[in-house]
């Protein structure tokens, strides 16, 4: 199922939320028992190579502001995998989806997303998640892809809406893992050297965020994607057929330390200190 970056008109906007809700339902199935939290104890973080550590550094659209840090301060974990899982849980539980915001795709900063808690499509889901991953110490980078079927059709009709997806690469343990934050999936056996991605998607760019590529709205997206579409050879795509697993930490963010309680403990004014001591 391909998701257009840009919605052509309000008729499409009416249809889009129905399709999106169906996809969300498919992604929140019962493959993972919700009563059993994953066991993260068997995963051991390795030291980050310098070329990986640079992906902890924020980009122009993904600056770590107080609104973002206040969320990351609530997320704890013994390793990068646990913190990544909890970050996915947090965004899915605390952010809302509004398809009308597709018109503003790529224009909003990560800080705006965290302040409004409203997302408008795969571009926003990926922007919020990649920013939070870095904030909790997980090197992460965006993977912008173009849909192969769109590129093939675009050669015949250059009025077609630019279509693609945004994945995330997250560095866990000692290698990159592929995450689809829109559908809450992690793909097993991922090979970052391949340019073919699931669901007929083909690599366009790796980036810290959209603004670092000069993409600040759907018009600028068209400008950078369409030349690739004109040159693309459909024979270059080969389905990687990665098995996918759902990303659920089964973590209740309400159990985490709130920013207020952290500050209170730092000043010796923790209202729960007495009951804990007892």
C-alpha positions as CSV (number, residue, x, y, z in Angstrom):
1,X,0.0,0.0,0.0
2,X,1.6,3.3,-1.0
3,X,1.0,6.5,0.9
4,X,1.2,9.7,-1.1
5,X,3.4,12.5,0.4
6,X,1.1,15.0,-1.1
7,X,-2.7,14.8,-1.3
8,X,-4.2,16.1,-4.5
9,X,-7.5,17.5,-3.3
10,X,-10.1,17.4,-0.6
11,X,-11.8,14.3,-2.1
12,X,-8.6,12.4,-1.5
13,X,-8.4,13.8,2.0
14,X,-11.8,12.3,2.7
15,X,-10.7,8.9,1.5
16,X,-7.3,9.0,3.1
17,X,-8.3,8.7,6.8
18,X,-10.5,5.7,6.1
19,X,-7.5,3.9,4.4
20,X,-5.2,5.1,7.2
21,X,-7.5,3.7,9.9
22,X,-7.6,0.4,8.2
23,X,-3.8,0.3,8.0
24,X,-3.6,1.3,11.7
25,X,-5.9,-1.6,12.6
26,X,-3.7,-4.0,10.7
27,X,-0.7,-2.8,12.5
28,X,-2.2,-3.1,16.0
29,X,-3.1,-6.8,15.7
30,X,-2.5,-9.5,18.3
31,X,0.8,-10.9,17.0
32,X,2.4,-9.8,20.3
33,X,0.7,-10.6,23.6
34,X,-0.1,-7.3,25.2
35,X,0.2,-8.8,28.7
36,X,3.8,-9.8,28.2
37,X,6.5,-7.0,28.0
38,X,9.5,-7.8,25.8
39,X,12.6,-9.0,27.6
40,X,15.4,-6.6,26.7
41,X,18.0,-8.1,29.1
42,X,19.6,-10.2,26.4
43,X,20.7,-7.3,24.3
44,X,24.1,-5.7,24.9
45,X,25.0,-2.3,23.5
46,X,28.4,-2.1,21.8
47,X,30.5,1.1,21.6
48,X,29.4,3.4,18.8
49,X,31.8,3.9,15.9
50,X,32.5,7.5,15.1
51,X,30.6,7.3,11.8
52,X,27.5,6.1,13.7
53,X,27.8,8.5,16.7
54,X,27.3,11.5,14.3
55,X,23.7,10.4,13.9
56,X,23.1,11.4,17.5
57,X,23.6,15.0,16.5
58,X,20.5,17.0,15.8
59,X,19.7,18.5,12.4
60,X,18.1,21.9,11.6
61,X,14.6,20.5,11.8
62,X,15.3,18.1,14.8
63,X,16.8,20.4,17.4
64,X,16.4,19.0,20.9
65,X,14.2,21.7,22.6
66,X,12.7,21.7,26.1
67,X,9.5,20.2,24.8
68,X,11.4,17.2,23.4
69,X,13.8,16.8,26.3
70,X,10.9,16.8,28.7
71,X,9.7,13.6,27.0
72,X,13.1,12.0,26.6
73,X,13.7,12.5,30.4
74,X,10.7,10.2,31.0
75,X,12.2,7.3,29.0
76,X,14.5,4.9,30.7
77,X,16.1,1.7,29.5
78,X,19.0,-0.6,30.1
79,X,20.0,-0.5,26.5
80,X,19.3,1.3,23.2
81,X,16.7,-1.3,22.1
82,X,14.6,-0.8,25.2
83,X,14.6,3.0,24.9
84,X,13.8,2.8,21.2
85,X,10.8,0.6,21.9
86,X,9.6,2.9,24.7
87,X,10.0,5.9,22.4
88,X,7.7,4.3,19.8
89,X,5.2,3.5,22.5
90,X,5.2,7.1,23.7
91,X,4.5,8.7,20.4
92,X,1.8,6.2,19.5
93,X,0.0,6.7,22.8
94,X,0.4,10.5,23.2
95,X,0.2,11.9,19.7
96,X,-2.9,12.3,17.5
97,X,-3.3,11.9,13.8
98,X,-4.9,14.6,11.7
99,X,-4.9,14.0,7.9
100,X,-5.6,17.7,7.2
101,X,-2.0,18.4,8.2
102,X,-0.8,16.6,5.1
103,X,-0.9,20.0,3.4
104,X,1.9,21.1,5.8
105,X,4.1,18.0,5.3
106,X,7.8,18.8,5.8
107,X,7.1,22.4,6.9
108,X,6.9,21.9,10.7
109,X,9.9,21.4,13.0
110,X,10.1,18.5,15.4
111,X,9.6,21.0,18.2
112,X,6.2,22.0,16.7
113,X,5.2,18.3,16.6
114,X,6.0,17.8,20.2
115,X,4.3,21.0,21.3
116,X,1.0,20.2,19.4
117,X,1.2,16.4,19.7
118,X,-0.5,16.1,16.3
119,X,0.9,14.3,13.3
120,X,-0.1,14.3,9.7
121,X,1.3,11.3,7.9
122,X,4.5,9.2,7.5
123,X,6.7,12.3,7.2
124,X,5.5,13.6,10.6
125,X,5.6,10.1,12.2
126,X,9.2,9.7,11.1
127,X,10.3,13.2,12.1
128,X,8.9,12.8,15.6
129,X,10.3,9.4,16.1
130,X,13.8,10.0,14.7
131,X,14.1,13.1,17.0
132,X,13.0,11.2,20.1
133,X,15.3,8.3,19.2
134,X,18.3,10.6,19.2
135,X,17.1,12.3,22.4
136,X,17.2,9.0,24.3
137,X,20.6,8.1,23.0
138,X,19.8,6.0,19.9
139,X,21.6,7.0,16.7
140,X,19.0,7.4,14.0
141,X,18.6,8.6,10.5
142,X,15.8,9.1,8.1
143,X,15.4,6.9,5.0
144,X,13.5,8.8,2.3
145,X,12.2,6.5,-0.4
146,X,10.3,6.9,-3.7
147,X,7.6,4.4,-4.7
148,X,8.6,2.4,-7.7
149,X,5.1,2.2,-9.2
150,X,4.8,6.0,-9.0
151,X,8.2,6.5,-10.6
152,X,7.2,4.1,-13.5
153,X,3.9,5.9,-14.0
154,X,5.4,9.3,-13.6
155,X,7.4,8.8,-16.8
156,X,4.1,8.5,-18.7
157,X,2.3,11.3,-16.7
158,X,4.3,13.9,-15.0
159,X,1.3,15.4,-13.3
160,X,1.1,12.5,-10.9
161,X,1.5,13.2,-7.2
162,X,4.9,12.4,-5.7
163,X,4.6,9.2,-3.8
164,X,7.0,7.6,-1.3
165,X,7.6,6.7,2.3
166,X,9.9,7.6,5.2
167,X,11.6,4.8,7.2
168,X,14.1,5.1,10.0
169,X,17.4,3.4,10.6
170,X,18.1,3.0,14.3
171,X,21.5,1.7,15.6
172,X,20.8,-1.1,18.1
173,X,23.5,-3.3,19.7
174,X,26.1,-3.3,16.9
175,X,24.2,-2.6,13.6
176,X,21.5,-0.6,11.9
177,X,17.9,-1.8,12.1
178,X,15.1,-0.7,9.8
179,X,12.0,0.8,11.5
180,X,8.7,1.8,10.0
181,X,7.4,4.3,12.6
182,X,4.1,4.8,10.6
183,X,3.2,1.1,11.0
184,X,5.1,0.4,14.1
185,X,7.3,-2.3,12.5
186,X,10.9,-3.4,12.7
187,X,12.3,-5.5,9.9
188,X,14.5,-8.5,10.6
189,X,17.6,-9.2,8.6
190,X,17.9,-5.7,7.3
191,X,20.8,-5.0,4.9
192,X,21.6,-1.2,4.8
193,X,23.6,-1.7,1.6
194,X,20.5,-2.5,-0.4
195,X,18.6,0.3,-2.1
196,X,15.3,-1.7,-2.3
197,X,12.9,-1.3,0.6
198,X,9.6,-3.0,1.6
199,X,6.4,-2.3,-0.2
200,X,7.9,-1.2,-3.5
201,X,10.0,1.6,-2.1
202,X,13.4,2.6,-3.4
203,X,16.1,4.6,-1.6
204,X,16.2,8.3,-2.3
205,X,18.3,9.8,0.5
206,X,19.5,9.2,4.0
207,X,19.3,12.4,6.1
208,X,19.1,13.8,9.6
209,X,15.8,15.5,8.6
210,X,14.0,17.0,5.6
211,X,15.3,20.5,6.0
212,X,18.9,19.2,5.8
213,X,17.9,18.2,2.2
214,X,16.3,21.5,1.4
215,X,12.8,19.9,1.6
216,X,10.5,22.3,3.4
217,X,7.2,21.7,1.7
218,X,5.6,19.4,-0.9
219,X,6.7,21.7,-3.7
220,X,10.4,21.3,-2.8
221,X,9.9,17.6,-2.4
222,X,8.6,17.4,-6.0
223,X,11.7,19.3,-7.2
224,X,14.1,16.8,-5.7
225,X,12.1,13.6,-6.3
226,X,11.0,14.1,-9.9
227,X,14.4,14.0,-11.6
228,X,15.0,10.6,-9.9
229,X,11.7,9.3,-11.2
230,X,12.5,10.3,-14.7
231,X,15.8,8.2,-14.7
232,X,14.6,5.3,-12.6
233,X,14.8,1.8,-14.1
234,X,12.1,-0.5,-12.6
235,X,14.4,-3.5,-13.0
236,X,16.6,-2.0,-10.3
237,X,14.0,-2.9,-7.6
238,X,14.0,-6.3,-5.9
239,X,11.7,-7.0,-2.9
240,X,14.0,-7.6,0.1
241,X,11.2,-9.6,1.8
242,X,12.3,-8.7,5.3
243,X,10.2,-10.4,8.0
244,X,8.5,-7.7,10.1
245,X,7.8,-7.7,13.9
246,X,5.6,-5.2,15.8
247,X,7.4,-2.7,18.1
248,X,5.6,-2.8,21.4
249,X,7.4,-2.1,24.7
250,X,4.2,-2.6,26.8
251,X,5.5,0.3,28.8
252,X,3.2,2.8,30.6
253,X,4.7,6.2,30.4
254,X,2.7,7.2,33.5
255,X,5.1,4.8,35.4
256,X,8.1,6.9,34.3
257,X,9.6,9.7,36.3
258,X,7.9,12.9,35.4
259,X,9.9,16.0,34.8
260,X,8.3,17.6,37.8
261,X,9.1,14.8,40.1
262,X,12.7,14.7,38.8
263,X,13.0,18.4,39.6
264,X,11.5,17.9,43.0
265,X,13.9,15.2,44.0
266,X,16.8,17.3,42.8
267,X,15.7,20.0,45.3
268,X,14.8,17.6,48.1
269,X,11.1,18.3,47.7
270,X,9.9,15.0,46.4
271,X,6.3,14.6,47.7
272,X,6.6,10.8,47.5
273,X,9.8,10.5,49.4
274,X,8.1,10.0,52.8
275,X,5.9,7.2,51.6
276,X,8.8,5.5,49.8
277,X,10.8,5.6,52.9
278,X,8.0,4.0,54.9
